């Protein structure tokens, strides 16, 4: 796939230049200096040759076939250049030229015209407004970046050309080996999904690292990224964190969800490792490219200084890694080879006067310890440290069965040691916390790779009942599904709904209350009132006819004053349920990735602390339970401080049922069950309140 982009035999440079200040010259210079072994075809109207390569006035004059055409002419000439490239047989065209979609509507229109030309000819287009493509293993630098990194196992895709330039410069200075670097700019045709798919199949790429501002095809991205992550790590830095879409949301779920949360959920589903910043992107990629995946989360730290050892332990605890003590046998061996003042717990402190040999003995003991899954070696430049020798001894002793990450802290004193570690394939970080963060990413990815096959349960439901409710709303043009109808839909999906009936006046309210039994709850029913409590539209624990009648009359009076234009359908009279833990369950439909489920505790936990988790539907039983465990308040559900634990299975099952409802009915845009009341095991959980929002009718 994309063979003519990544491994072309003949490259045309349309707009090649003799002027060193021009982009067309940079392409010619980079292609010739990189040692490209294929044919370069520079197109220039005036120059007979550029950098010793014969030029042609047009591809038609050249007369031969080209695999890849790189276009660097001015914007008004791009269309003609594409037409000429297609005639010359190019299967992939890279448009470097800017001034298209990124500058406005006219540019977007011109860009679509280029796409249409290529699609009609079965040609793939990369760009416009991009840096180009680099393949170190093919000795091809078809970019205008000045730096060339060594060949290596990490491939980079980037929406930003400027960031690619920075990556190439940084990688060259760090002697970090890269395989492919692809800058795709406006992604008018080829986009991140195409490149992830191609690099997943590329034998020279061990890790895919990416910088993205957006994702174009959400469903396809999920599928392709998951396929790629099953064979190699995919690490992505996603920027452009916004609350896009939240302003239009009317539910708790919708207002708490945003574009960034959707991307996070998509990455978790597909096994993509998310980098928080530029440093983390390559911290993680370097660890993945050089080290085996850890078997577990048990970390040992070796250090020659107490402070940095504590830093490493703090960092490990903060990200959930386990600082376990070495086995008793290992501790005995450590005591035999380390000074009496050394610490043999975890961290293992080999003391400030440790020479490389002492480090080596501690490392070999921990490397053989079955209690340990990964090792971080911290070194500060003290008199006996000899960082270069330490680097070489560690690399020679490393058996490659467990991840080994280092933190040689300092500047000039450790520079040679750090450089040697890079040469020997051991990742080094400037401080222990960055090494630990990289190890956390490795553990997360390893756990994702070990996950069981995804099995989504399907529950027997009454879809006819749901169809009836939704069809009525569609015919009526009503997007808001109030409590009465929302509960009817949820009842069809086997949620426990308390007895209740809509009453149009006080007399009907009393009649309903007498029939279902006291105490009861009274709630306003109006498609125009979303948050009933804000309008005095909820009364609870009504225990007599008089209380029901008075509550109805007072509620109508208050609501009419506070919302005089609202359509009032009456009051919903419902049996008062048992007390329990209030949780909120919800769904909002992301425009890119589809239905996204939400879980959180009610009250202050959702309103103030925003302690909620999201997951893309459909979900498995295990993923539903992970949503519960992902909240900070999970301990309360389990029964912290002597409280009885709630029925976690009931919540997880409810989330799975919402998942099925959301996938069955794409017209449901938002859904809130708030609150969902759950008690201890044996007491049936129930829906206390619910509402839904439908997508606008197409009619």
Buried (B, 14 or more C-beta within 10 A) or exposed (E): EBEBBBBBBBBBBBBBBBEEEBBBBBBBBBBBEBEBEBBBBBBBEEBEEBBEBEBBEBBEEBEEBBBBBBBBBEBEEBBEBBBBBBEBBBBBBBBBBBBBBEBEEEBBEBBEEBBEBBEEBEBBBBBBBBBBBBBBBBBBBBBBBEBBBEBBBBBBBBBBBEBBBBBBBBBBEBEBBBBBBBBBBBBBBBBBBBBBBBBBEBEBBBBBBBBBBBBEBBEBBBBBBBBBBEEBBBBBBBBEEEBBBBEEBBBBBBBBBBBBBBBBBBBBBBBBBBBEEBBBBBBBBBBBBBBBBBBBBBBBBBBBBEEBBBBBBBBBEEBEBBBBBBBEEBBEBBEEBBEEEBBBEBBBBBBBEBBBEBBBBBBBBBBBBEBBBBBBBBBBBBEEBBBBBBBBBBBEBBEEEBBBBBBBBBEEBBBBBBBBBBEBBBBBBBBBBBBBBBBBBBBBBBEBEEEEEEEBBEEEBEEEBBEBBBEEBBEEEBBBBBBBBBBBBBBBBBBBBBEBBBBEBBEBBBBBBEEBEBBBBBBBBBBEBBEBEEBBBBBBEBEEBEBBBBBBEEBBEBBEEEBEEBEBBBBBBBBBBEEBBBBBBBBBBBEBBBBBBBBBBBBEBBEEBEBBBBBBBBBBBEBBBBBBEBBEBBEBBEEEEEEEEBBBBBBBBBBBBBBBBBBBBEBBBBBBBBBBBBBEEEBEBBBBBBBBBBEEEEE
